Amino acid sequence: MADGLESTLPPTGSPTSSGDSCLATLTAVHPPELTWQLVIDTQPVIIGREGFGVHLIGNRTVSRRHVGVTWNGTCHVVSDLGSRNGCKLEGRKLDAATVLEPGDVIQLGDVFLIYERGDPALDDAAVSQASIPGRSFAARQLRVQIARAAVDPSPVLLLGETGTGKEWITRELHRLSGRSGPLVALNCAALGSQIVESQLFGHLKGAFTGATSDQPGVFRAAHGGTLFLDELGELPLDLQPKLLRALQDGLIVPVGGTKATPVDVRVIAATNKNLQQAIDQHTFRLDLYSRLAMWEIAIPPLRARRVDILPWISRLSSLWCVARSIPTRTLTMLPDAVESLLLHPWPDNLRGIDRLVHVLRSNPALESISPTELPAWLTAPPARPLASATSVARQLPQPLAVAPDPGPDEPRAGRRPAPSREEFSRAYEEHAGNVRALSRHFDRDRRQIYRWMDAYGLARKSDD
């Protein structure tokens, strides 16, 4: 038990009756002190604050039996079990049994859960958790890929939307590589062919108008280290064979020169461009792509890994304070603000979070964050519906039935059946016949405990 929570993660590699296709995880992302995570498969589960057979979340805003999750043969279905504070799915009140989709945000009182489909036994690389935060499947996969690729000298190709964290991953790859040389970066976009060639390979004095002195270029500057080529998809076509030769042979020739210079450089390239489409359109060379993609890491957008949104806010918030040499103040996120942050589509990904952090941290008097403190660009509704928003089409034809409270002799949903004589006798001895303790143990009222005592010929003892 930690933070008042009951761990519900099964051992790594636990089998399920229907294979990995039914495996999913519910991860608590708020309040921040909750580390609760639940692996679900085809077995129905009840989530709440207390009770036998209930997966426990220790938060006072969560009802005793708050929601149930079942498997309908193809997907998981969530239902409110008559909770006191209600349940919201994707920001909307959950009125009927509804199919869960990957990334869905479930709110139970003040607690927020994210639903993800995937293998809960996926490995992780803890060495990169500080640099690449988050508990999503995507974050864990990224950290594992980084750990594997970092120690290999082959090129790495990073693919993903603008702002997904390619620079962060590059720095982590360089840090873990053990290479003693520097990390040098070059953006290949919006530069003429001659300028890019000069910056890549250097030039000799007089090689072209304005070349008043020799320049080494980024390949030589990164000797013994790592060269990061950002926006590689914009590299002029006539320079692509020269970059390919540098990668294959480890030799560069400066503009205006004839002598090749050996370089020891590990290249990491990044692009938000569809390179396969560029290859089909003959604007990017297949042989260069094949050489660069020895390790290919696809980075999902932030909206596809909602589990990581709040950890990235915390991480960038701390870095904002460190960069300004000011103490890190804790900012309390109120539930309505958390909902806005989790449901926002984040079209600019981590750059949007960086912008948000700057707005919040620039107000020194701010201690708690409600929707009124969030910038208007974040609280405004998105231009189009969220892909995972609840809709009528996602609701099942028949709602998940919620049984009424049973009588004292009937087991509630999620409870164990009536104990055998042997089982009850063991518990009787363990609790020294204490009726109150036995009532908690079996999650039944005291009258039922007395009935079982009489039925099994056990003496009634103190109720205290």
C-alpha positions as CSV (number, residue, x, y, z in Angstrom):
1,M,0.0,0.0,0.0
2,A,1.3,3.5,-1.0
3,D,-0.6,6.8,-0.8
4,G,-3.6,4.9,0.4
5,L,-3.7,2.9,-2.8
6,E,-3.9,-0.8,-3.5
7,S,-1.5,-2.0,-6.2
8,T,-3.4,-3.7,-8.9
9,L,-0.6,-4.5,-11.4
10,P,-0.3,-8.2,-12.1
11,P,3.2,-9.8,-12.4
12,T,5.0,-9.1,-15.7
13,G,3.8,-11.4,-18.4
14,S,0.6,-12.6,-16.7
15,P,-1.4,-14.5,-19.2
16,T,-5.0,-13.5,-20.2
17,S,-7.7,-15.6,-21.6
18,S,-8.0,-13.8,-24.9
19,G,-4.4,-12.8,-25.7
20,D,-2.8,-9.4,-25.8
21,S,-5.6,-7.8,-27.9
22,C,-7.8,-7.4,-24.9
23,L,-5.1,-5.9,-22.6
24,A,-5.4,-2.3,-21.6
25,T,-4.3,0.0,-18.8
26,L,-6.0,2.7,-16.8
27,T,-3.5,5.2,-15.4
28,A,-4.3,7.8,-12.8
29,V,-2.7,11.2,-13.9
30,H,-4.3,13.4,-11.3
31,P,-4.1,14.2,-8.4
32,P,-0.3,14.1,-8.8
33,E,0.3,12.0,-5.7
34,L,-1.6,9.1,-7.1
35,T,0.5,6.4,-8.6
36,W,-2.5,4.1,-9.3
37,Q,-2.4,2.0,-12.4
38,L,-4.7,-0.9,-13.3
39,V,-4.3,-3.6,-16.0
40,I,-7.5,-4.9,-17.4
41,D,-8.4,-7.7,-19.8
42,T,-11.6,-9.6,-20.4
43,Q,-12.6,-9.8,-16.7
44,P,-15.1,-7.2,-15.4
45,V,-13.7,-4.8,-12.8
46,I,-15.2,-2.4,-10.4
47,I,-13.2,0.8,-9.4
48,G,-14.0,2.7,-6.3
49,R,-12.9,3.8,-2.8
50,E,-13.5,0.7,-0.7
51,G,-15.0,-2.8,-0.7
52,F,-14.1,-6.4,-1.3
53,G,-13.3,-7.0,-5.0
54,V,-13.1,-3.3,-5.8
55,H,-9.9,-1.9,-7.3
56,L,-9.2,0.8,-4.8
57,I,-8.5,4.5,-5.4
58,G,-7.8,6.3,-2.1
59,N,-9.5,9.6,-2.8
60,R,-12.5,11.0,-0.9
61,T,-14.2,12.2,-4.1
62,V,-14.4,8.7,-5.5
63,S,-17.5,6.7,-4.5
64,R,-17.3,3.3,-2.8
65,R,-18.3,1.6,-6.1
66,H,-17.8,4.3,-8.8
67,V,-17.5,2.7,-12.2
68,G,-17.4,-0.7,-13.8
69,V,-15.4,-1.8,-16.9
70,T,-16.4,-4.8,-18.9
71,W,-15.3,-6.5,-22.1
72,N,-17.9,-6.9,-24.8
73,G,-15.9,-9.2,-27.1
74,T,-14.1,-6.6,-29.0
75,C,-13.6,-3.6,-26.7
76,H,-13.8,-2.3,-23.2
77,V,-17.0,-0.7,-21.9
78,V,-17.3,1.8,-19.0
79,S,-20.4,2.4,-16.9
80,D,-21.2,4.6,-14.0
81,L,-22.4,2.5,-11.0
82,G,-24.6,5.2,-9.5
83,S,-21.7,7.1,-8.0
84,R,-22.2,10.2,-5.8
85,N,-20.0,12.6,-7.8
86,G,-20.8,11.1,-11.2
87,C,-18.4,10.1,-14.0
88,K,-17.3,12.0,-17.1
89,L,-15.8,10.6,-20.3
90,E,-14.0,13.0,-22.6
91,G,-15.5,15.9,-20.6
92,R,-19.1,14.7,-21.0
93,K,-21.3,13.1,-18.3
94,L,-21.4,9.4,-18.6
95,D,-25.1,8.6,-18.9
96,A,-24.9,5.2,-20.5
97,A,-22.5,2.3,-21.0
98,T,-20.0,3.5,-23.5
99,V,-17.2,2.0,-25.5
100,L,-13.7,3.1,-24.4
101,E,-11.3,4.3,-27.1
102,P,-7.5,4.6,-26.7
103,G,-6.5,7.8,-24.9
104,D,-10.0,8.4,-23.4
105,V,-10.1,10.6,-20.3
106,I,-12.2,9.3,-17.5
107,Q,-13.0,11.5,-14.5
108,L,-14.1,10.1,-11.2
109,G,-14.7,13.0,-8.8
110,D,-11.4,14.8,-8.7
111,V,-9.5,11.8,-10.1
112,F,-8.5,11.5,-13.8
113,L,-7.7,8.2,-15.5
114,I,-6.4,7.6,-19.0
115,Y,-7.4,4.5,-20.9
116,E,-4.7,2.9,-23.1
117,R,-4.7,-0.3,-25.1
118,G,-1.5,-2.3,-25.2
119,D,0.8,-4.8,-23.5
120,P,1.3,-3.8,-19.8
121,A,4.4,-6.0,-19.6
122,L,6.3,-3.6,-22.0
123,D,9.8,-2.9,-20.9
124,D,11.1,0.5,-19.9
125,A,14.4,2.2,-19.7
126,A,14.5,4.0,-16.4
127,V,17.8,5.8,-17.3
128,S,15.9,8.2,-19.5
129,Q,12.8,8.9,-17.3
130,A,14.0,12.3,-16.2
131,S,14.7,13.5,-19.7
132,I,11.7,11.8,-21.4
133,P,9.0,11.8,-18.7
134,G,5.7,10.0,-18.7
135,R,4.1,6.6,-18.1
136,S,2.3,6.1,-21.4
137,F,3.0,3.1,-23.6
138,A,4.5,5.6,-26.1
139,A,6.9,7.1,-23.5
140,R,8.1,3.7,-22.4
141,Q,8.6,2.6,-26.0
142,L,10.6,5.8,-26.8
143,R,12.9,5.3,-23.8
144,V,13.6,1.6,-24.7
145,Q,14.3,2.6,-28.3
146,I,16.6,5.4,-27.1
147,A,18.5,3.1,-24.8
148,R,19.0,0.6,-27.6
149,A,20.0,3.1,-30.3
150,A,22.2,5.3,-28.2
151,V,25.0,2.8,-27.8
152,D,25.2,2.0,-31.6
153,P,27.1,4.3,-33.9
154,S,24.6,3.9,-36.8
155,P,22.5,6.9,-37.9
156,V,19.1,7.5,-36.3
157,L,16.0,9.0,-38.1
158,L,13.4,10.7,-35.9
159,L,9.9,11.1,-37.4
160,G,7.1,13.1,-36.0
161,E,5.1,16.3,-36.0
162,T,6.7,19.6,-35.2
163,G,7.3,20.0,-31.4
164,T,7.0,16.4,-30.5
165,G,10.4,16.4,-28.7
166,K,13.0,15.5,-31.4
167,E,15.6,17.8,-29.8
168,W,15.0,16.2,-26.4
169,I,15.5,12.7,-27.8
170,T,18.6,13.8,-29.7
171,R,20.1,15.2,-26.5
172,E,19.3,11.9,-24.7
173,L,20.8,9.8,-27.5
174,H,24.0,11.8,-27.4
175,R,24.1,11.7,-23.6
176,L,23.8,7.9,-23.5
177,S,26.1,7.3,-26.4
178,G,29.3,7.9,-24.4
179,R,30.8,10.0,-27.3
180,S,33.2,12.6,-26.0
181,G,32.7,15.1,-28.8
182,P,30.1,17.8,-28.9
183,L,26.5,17.7,-30.0
184,V,26.2,20.1,-33.0
185,A,22.9,20.9,-34.8
186,L,22.0,22.2,-38.2
187,N,18.5,23.1,-39.5
188,C,18.3,22.2,-43.2
189,A,15.2,24.2,-43.9
190,A,14.9,27.6,-45.7
191,L,18.5,27.7,-46.8
192,G,19.9,27.7,-50.3
193,S,21.8,24.7,-51.6
194,Q,25.2,26.5,-51.5
195,I,24.7,27.7,-48.0
196,V,23.7,24.3,-46.7
197,E,26.6,22.6,-48.4
198,S,29.0,25.1,-46.9
199,Q,27.5,24.7,-43.4
200,L,27.6,20.9,-43.7
201,F,31.0,20.3,-45.2
202,G,32.8,23.7,-44.7
203,H,34.4,25.8,-47.3
204,L,37.8,27.2,-48.3
205,K,38.6,30.9,-48.5
206,G,37.5,32.2,-51.9
207,A,35.3,29.3,-52.7
208,F,32.5,31.7,-53.5
209,T,31.6,35.3,-53.1
210,G,31.7,36.3,-49.5
211,A,34.0,33.3,-48.4
212,T,36.6,35.5,-46.8
213,S,38.1,32.7,-44.6
214,D,38.1,28.9,-44.2
215,Q,35.1,27.5,-42.3
216,P,35.2,23.9,-41.0
217,G,31.4,23.1,-41.3
218,V,29.3,21.1,-38.8
219,F,30.7,17.7,-39.7
220,R,34.1,18.7,-38.6
221,A,32.7,20.7,-35.6
222,A,31.0,17.5,-34.4
223,H,34.0,15.2,-34.8
224,G,34.0,12.6,-32.1
225,G,30.4,13.6,-31.2
226,T,26.9,13.8,-32.7
227,L,25.5,15.8,-35.6
228,F,21.8,16.6,-35.5
229,L,20.3,17.4,-38.9
230,D,16.9,18.9,-38.3
231,E,14.2,19.3,-41.0
232,L,16.1,16.8,-43.2
233,G,13.2,16.4,-45.5
234,E,14.0,20.0,-46.8
235,L,17.6,19.1,-47.8
236,P,18.1,20.1,-51.5
237,L,18.1,17.1,-53.8
238,D,21.5,17.9,-55.3
239,L,23.1,17.7,-51.9
240,Q,21.6,14.4,-50.9
241,P,24.3,12.3,-52.7
242,K,27.0,14.2,-51.0
243,L,25.5,13.6,-47.6
244,L,25.1,9.9,-48.5
245,R,28.8,9.7,-49.3
246,A,29.7,11.3,-46.0
247,L,27.6,8.8,-44.1
248,Q,29.0,5.8,-46.0
249,D,32.6,6.7,-46.2
250,G,33.1,9.0,-43.2
251,L,34.8,11.5,-45.6
252,I,33.9,15.1,-46.4
253,V,35.2,17.5,-49.0
254,P,34.8,21.3,-48.2
255,V,33.3,23.6,-50.9
256,G,36.2,24.8,-53.1
257,G,38.4,21.9,-52.0
258,T,39.5,18.6,-53.5
259,K,41.0,16.8,-50.5
260,A,38.8,14.6,-48.4
261,T,38.9,14.9,-44.6
262,P,38.0,11.9,-42.4
263,V,35.4,12.6,-39.7
264,D,34.0,10.5,-36.8
265,V,30.4,11.6,-36.5
266,R,27.2,9.9,-35.4
267,V,24.3,11.5,-37.4
268,I,20.8,11.9,-36.0
269,A,18.3,13.3,-38.5
270,A,14.8,14.5,-37.9
271,T,11.8,15.5,-40.1
272,N,8.1,16.1,-39.9
273,K,7.8,15.3,-43.6
274,N,6.4,12.1,-45.1
275,L,9.6,10.8,-46.5
276,Q,7.9,7.8,-48.2
277,Q,5.8,10.3,-50.1
278,A,8.8,12.4,-50.9
279,I,10.6,9.3,-52.3
280,D,7.6,8.5,-54.5
281,Q,7.6,12.1,-55.8
282,H,11.4,11.9,-56.4
283,T,12.2,14.7,-54.0
284,F,14.1,12.5,-51.6
285,R,16.5,9.7,-52.4
286,L,15.6,6.2,-51.3
287,D,19.3,5.3,-50.8
288,L,19.8,8.2,-48.4
289,Y,16.6,7.3,-46.5
290,S,17.8,3.7,-46.2
291,R,21.2,4.8,-44.9
292,L,19.7,7.2,-42.3
293,A,17.0,4.9,-41.1
294,M,19.2,2.3,-39.5
295,W,17.3,3.2,-36.4
296,E,13.9,4.8,-37.1
297,I,12.0,6.2,-34.2
298,A,8.5,7.5,-34.7
299,I,7.4,10.0,-32.1
300,P,3.6,10.1,-31.5
301,P,2.0,13.6,-31.0
302,L,1.1,14.7,-27.5
303,R,-2.6,14.2,-28.1
304,A,-2.0,10.5,-28.7
305,R,-0.1,10.1,-25.3
306,R,-2.3,12.0,-22.9
307,V,-0.8,10.2,-19.9
308,D,2.3,12.3,-20.5
309,I,0.8,15.7,-20.7
310,L,0.9,16.6,-16.9
311,P,4.4,15.1,-16.4
312,W,5.7,17.3,-19.3
313,I,4.1,20.4,-17.8
314,S,5.8,19.6,-14.5
315,R,9.2,18.9,-16.2
316,L,9.1,22.1,-18.4
317,S,7.9,24.1,-15.4
318,S,10.9,23.0,-13.3
319,L,13.3,23.8,-16.2
320,W,11.7,27.3,-16.6
321,C,12.5,28.0,-13.0
322,V,16.1,26.6,-13.2
323,A,16.8,28.7,-16.3
324,R,15.9,31.8,-14.4
325,S,17.6,30.8,-11.1
326,I,14.4,31.0,-9.1
327,P,12.9,28.5,-6.7
328,T,10.5,26.1,-8.1
329,R,7.0,26.8,-6.7
330,T,4.3,24.2,-6.6
331,L,1.3,25.1,-8.7
332,T,-1.9,23.3,-7.7
333,M,-4.0,22.3,-10.6
334,L,-7.8,22.4,-9.9
335,P,-9.8,19.6,-11.5
336,D,-11.5,21.8,-14.1
337,A,-8.1,23.1,-15.3
338,V,-6.8,19.5,-15.5
339,E,-9.8,18.6,-17.7
340,S,-8.9,21.5,-20.0
341,L,-5.3,20.4,-20.2
342,L,-6.0,16.8,-20.9
343,L,-8.7,17.4,-23.6
344,H,-6.8,20.1,-25.5
345,P,-5.5,18.7,-28.8
346,W,-2.0,20.4,-28.4
347,P,-1.5,21.0,-32.2
348,D,2.0,22.4,-31.4
349,N,2.8,19.6,-29.0
350,L,5.6,20.4,-26.5
351,R,6.0,23.9,-27.8
352,G,2.4,24.6,-26.6
353,I,3.3,23.2,-23.2
354,D,6.4,25.4,-23.1
355,R,4.2,28.4,-24.0
356,L,1.6,27.5,-21.3
357,V,4.4,27.1,-18.6
358,H,5.7,30.5,-19.5
359,V,2.3,32.1,-19.1
360,L,1.7,30.4,-15.7
361,R,5.1,30.9,-14.3
362,S,5.4,34.5,-15.3
363,N,2.7,35.3,-12.7
364,P,4.5,35.1,-9.4
365,A,1.3,35.4,-7.3
366,L,-0.3,32.4,-8.9
367,E,-0.6,29.4,-6.6
368,S,-3.6,27.4,-7.8
369,I,-4.7,27.1,-11.4
370,S,-8.4,27.1,-12.4
371,P,-9.7,27.5,-16.0
372,T,-9.8,31.3,-15.5
373,E,-6.0,31.3,-15.1
374,L,-5.4,29.3,-18.3
375,P,-4.7,31.2,-21.5
376,A,-7.7,31.7,-23.9
377,W,-6.1,29.8,-26.7
378,L,-6.1,26.7,-24.5
379,T,-9.6,27.0,-22.9
380,A,-11.3,27.7,-26.2
381,P,-12.9,24.6,-27.8
382,P,-10.9,23.0,-30.6
383,A,-11.7,23.8,-34.2
384,R,-12.8,20.3,-34.8
385,P,-14.2,17.5,-32.5
386,L,-11.6,15.4,-30.7
387,A,-11.1,12.1,-32.4
388,S,-11.8,10.2,-29.3
389,A,-14.9,12.3,-28.2
390,T,-17.9,10.3,-26.9
391,S,-20.7,10.1,-29.4
392,V,-24.0,8.4,-29.8
393,A,-22.3,6.0,-32.3
394,R,-19.9,4.8,-29.6
395,Q,-22.7,3.9,-27.2
396,L,-23.7,0.2,-27.0
397,P,-27.3,-0.7,-28.0
398,Q,-27.9,-2.1,-24.5
399,P,-26.5,-0.2,-21.4
400,L,-24.5,-2.2,-18.9
401,A,-27.0,-3.1,-16.2
402,V,-26.3,-1.9,-12.7
403,A,-27.8,-4.3,-10.1
404,P,-29.6,-2.8,-7.1
405,D,-28.1,-3.2,-3.7
406,P,-28.6,-6.8,-2.7
407,G,-30.1,-8.0,0.5
408,P,-28.0,-9.2,3.4
409,D,-27.8,-12.8,2.2
410,E,-27.0,-12.0,-1.4
411,P,-23.5,-11.3,-2.6
412,R,-23.0,-7.9,-4.2
413,A,-21.4,-7.6,-7.7
414,G,-17.6,-8.1,-7.2
415,R,-17.9,-9.9,-3.9
416,R,-16.7,-13.4,-3.3
417,P,-19.4,-16.1,-2.8
418,A,-20.4,-17.3,0.6
419,P,-17.3,-18.8,2.3
420,S,-17.0,-22.5,2.9
421,R,-16.8,-23.8,6.5
422,E,-13.0,-24.2,6.2
423,E,-12.5,-20.7,4.9
424,F,-14.8,-19.1,7.4
425,S,-13.2,-21.0,10.3
426,R,-9.7,-19.8,9.2
427,A,-10.9,-16.2,9.2
428,Y,-12.8,-16.7,12.5
429,E,-9.5,-17.8,14.1
430,E,-7.5,-15.1,12.4
431,H,-9.8,-12.4,13.8
432,A,-10.4,-14.1,17.1
433,G,-14.1,-14.2,16.4
434,N,-14.4,-10.4,16.2
435,V,-17.7,-9.8,14.3
436,R,-16.7,-6.3,13.2
437,A,-13.4,-7.5,11.8
438,L,-15.1,-10.5,10.1
439,S,-17.7,-8.1,8.6
440,R,-14.9,-6.0,7.0
441,H,-13.0,-9.2,5.9
442,F,-16.0,-10.6,4.0
443,D,-17.6,-7.3,3.1
444,R,-21.0,-8.4,4.6
445,D,-23.1,-6.9,7.4
446,R,-22.9,-8.3,10.9
447,R,-26.2,-10.1,10.7
448,Q,-24.8,-12.3,7.9
449,I,-21.7,-12.9,10.0
450,Y,-23.8,-14.1,12.9
451,R,-25.8,-16.4,10.6
452,W,-22.6,-18.0,9.3
453,M,-21.3,-18.4,12.9
454,D,-24.5,-20.2,13.9
455,A,-24.5,-22.3,10.7
456,Y,-20.9,-23.5,11.3
457,G,-21.3,-24.0,15.0
458,L,-18.9,-21.2,16.1
459,A,-19.4,-19.3,19.3
460,R,-20.5,-15.7,19.0
461,K,-17.8,-13.4,20.5
462,S,-17.4,-9.7,21.2
463,D,-18.5,-7.2,18.6
464,D,-15.7,-4.8,19.5
